[in-house]
Amino acid sequence: MAKRMTSAWVGLGLALWLTACGWIDGSFVVRTTPTPEVLSQWANEATASSAFGIPDWSPNRAVGAPEIDLCADDPRAWASARGNGVEWLQLAYPKPVNALEVRVYQTYGRGAISRVTLFDVEGTGHVVWEGVDEAEPCPGMLVVRVADLPLPVATVRIDLDESRTGGWNQIDAVELVGMP
């Protein structure tokens, strides 16, 4: 009798285990967990405190995906007028997101970025990074991971202190990554 009871419990346990693993009616059913959508987007508008030239080196050169893969002075990237002071580049994105990361693609004069601020849909600024950017590698990318913000964002502002590098910093593109 005890042997029969043990066999029944083993059989019941096996049936429960197979059901939990997706075994239904003699075949396995794949159960997936939905993955949240992550959106990576490039700016569609840009303004800046100044520009070295227009159309070359203008703020619009930071709109869209990166184009430059060399560490060089390149007119396809945004550059400030003076290259030795405090400057800013502000970018707008087509879809507000709950930000996860900001990726700044720099092609010349790395090390000048001093602050990254995200503006939520109500226009409130949130400083998400402040410090000293790495000077190497060039070209390179400053990646800023973003903690929870109260509202979705669609604007990124990059502040620079070019006196840190003694010359121009050039930004080719700024990517905003987040969940819609």
C-alpha positions in Angstrom: 0.0 0.0 0.0 2.8 2.4 0.9 4.5 1.6 -2.4 1.3 2.4 -4.3 0.9 5.7 -2.4 4.5 6.7 -3.2 4.0 5.9 -6.8 0.9 8.0 -6.9 2.7 11.0 -5.3 5.6 10.6 -7.8 3.1 10.4 -10.7 1.3 13.5 -9.4 4.6 15.4 -8.9 5.7 14.5 -12.4 2.4 15.7 -13.9 2.6 19.0 -12.0 6.2 19.5 -13.0 5.4 18.8 -16.7 2.5 21.2 -16.6 4.6 23.9 -15.0 7.2 23.4 -17.7 4.7 23.9 -20.4 3.7 20.2 -21.2 0.0 20.2 -22.2 -1.8 17.5 -24.1 1.4 15.7 -25.1 3.2 18.7 -26.4 5.2 21.6 -25.0 3.7 25.1 -25.0 6.3 27.9 -25.1 5.3 30.6 -22.6 7.1 33.9 -23.1 7.5 36.8 -20.8 6.8 40.1 -22.7 9.9 42.2 -23.0 9.5 45.9 -22.6 10.1 47.9 -25.8 13.3 49.9 -25.7 13.4 52.8 -28.2 16.7 54.2 -29.4 16.3 57.5 -31.3 18.4 60.3 -32.8 17.7 64.0 -32.4 15.5 65.7 -35.1 16.2 69.3 -34.0 19.2 71.1 -32.4 20.1 74.5 -31.1 23.4 75.7 -29.5 25.0 78.6 -27.7 27.1 79.2 -30.8 28.5 77.5 -33.9 31.8 77.7 -35.6 30.1 78.0 -39.0 26.9 77.4 -40.9 26.0 75.0 -42.4 29.3 73.3 -41.5 29.8 72.8 -37.7 26.3 74.1 -37.1 24.0 72.5 -34.4 22.1 70.7 -37.1 25.2 68.6 -37.7 24.4 66.8 -34.4 21.0 65.8 -35.7 20.5 62.2 -36.9 22.8 59.2 -36.5 26.6 59.5 -36.3 28.5 59.9 -39.6 32.1 60.3 -38.5 34.4 57.4 -37.5 37.7 59.3 -37.2 39.2 61.5 -34.5 39.4 64.6 -36.6 38.2 68.2 -37.1 35.2 67.4 -39.3 32.6 69.9 -40.6 29.9 67.2 -40.3 30.0 67.6 -36.5 28.8 70.5 -34.3 31.5 72.8 -32.9 31.2 76.0 -30.9 32.4 79.3 -32.2 35.3 79.9 -29.8 36.5 76.5 -28.6 37.7 77.9 -25.2 34.7 78.7 -23.1 31.4 77.5 -21.7 29.0 76.3 -24.4 25.9 74.2 -24.8 24.1 72.0 -27.3 20.4 71.2 -26.9 18.6 68.5 -28.9 15.0 67.5 -29.3 13.7 64.0 -30.1 10.5 62.9 -31.9 9.1 60.7 -29.1 9.1 61.3 -25.4 10.6 58.3 -23.5 11.3 57.2 -19.9 15.1 57.6 -20.4 17.5 54.8 -19.7 20.7 56.2 -21.4 22.1 59.2 -23.2 25.0 58.5 -25.6 27.1 61.4 -26.8 29.2 60.6 -29.9 32.3 62.9 -29.9 34.7 63.1 -32.8 37.2 65.7 -31.6 38.5 67.3 -28.4 36.9 64.9 -25.9 36.9 65.9 -22.3 35.0 69.1 -22.4 31.5 67.8 -21.5 30.6 69.0 -18.0 26.9 68.3 -17.6 24.0 66.4 -19.2 20.5 67.6 -18.4 17.2 66.0 -19.5 14.1 68.1 -19.9 10.8 66.3 -19.2 7.6 66.9 -21.1 6.6 69.7 -18.7 9.9 71.5 -19.3 11.6 70.7 -16.0 15.3 70.1 -16.2 16.9 67.1 -14.5 20.7 67.0 -14.2 21.6 63.3 -14.9 25.4 63.6 -15.1 27.9 66.2 -14.0 31.6 65.7 -13.9 34.7 65.4 -16.0 34.4 63.5 -19.3 37.2 61.1 -20.4 39.6 62.6 -23.0 40.2 59.2 -24.6 39.4 57.3 -26.8 38.8 59.6 -29.7 36.4 59.3 -31.4 34.5 58.1 -28.5 31.2 58.1 -26.7 30.1 59.4 -23.3 27.4 57.0 -22.0 25.2 58.4 -19.2 22.9 55.9 -17.5 19.7 57.5 -16.2 17.9 56.7 -13.0 14.2 57.0 -12.7 12.8 60.3 -13.7 9.2 61.4 -12.8 8.1 62.1 -16.4 9.1 61.1 -19.9 11.8 63.3 -21.6 12.2 64.5 -25.2 15.0 67.1 -24.8 18.7 66.7 -24.0 21.1 69.5 -23.2 24.9 68.9 -23.2 26.9 71.6 -21.4 30.6 71.9 -22.2 33.6 73.7 -20.6 36.1 73.8 -23.4 38.7 75.5 -21.2 39.3 72.0 -19.8 40.7 70.8 -23.2 42.1 74.0 -24.6 40.2 73.6 -27.9 37.1 72.6 -29.7 34.9 69.6 -28.8 33.0 68.3 -31.7 29.7 66.3 -31.3 28.5 64.2 -34.2 25.3 62.8 -32.6 23.4 62.3 -29.4 21.3 59.2 -28.9 18.4 59.0 -26.4 17.5 55.5 -25.3 14.4 54.8 -23.3 11.0 53.1 -23.0 8.0 54.8 -24.6 
